[in-house]
C-alpha cells in the first residue's frame, strides 16, 4: 500500500472518533509541523502515542517521511524510532527488489 493509500485506509478505519496528530510541515524545529485531525475509535486514545508512532512508521515505510521526520512526528529520537519500527512490521531499510536489480545492473557495467 502506498503512502496515500495508507493514509486513506487509516482515515476510513478511524472515521468515528477524533485525535490530533502532529505532522511534519512548516513550523517545527527541524521539519515543521502541521496539525492533522483524525477521528479514531475511543480505545486508540488510551494508546495515543502508539497510534501516532504507528502512523509515522507506516508513512516512513511508504517513503512519505524520512526517518528523522517520522521520528519527530512520533516524538522520539531517530535511534529510538528506528528500534521501534519492527513493532509495526516496518523494516528499517526500505530496499526494494527493483533497487537491488538496479544496483546489480549498475555494478555489472563496471
Secondary structure, DSSP 8 states (H G I E B T S, - for coil): --HHHHHHHHHHHTTTS-EEEEEESSSSSSS-EEEEEE---HHHHTTHHHHHHHHHHHHHHTTSS-HHHHHHHHTS-HHHHHHHGGGGT--SS---HHHHHHHHHHHHT-
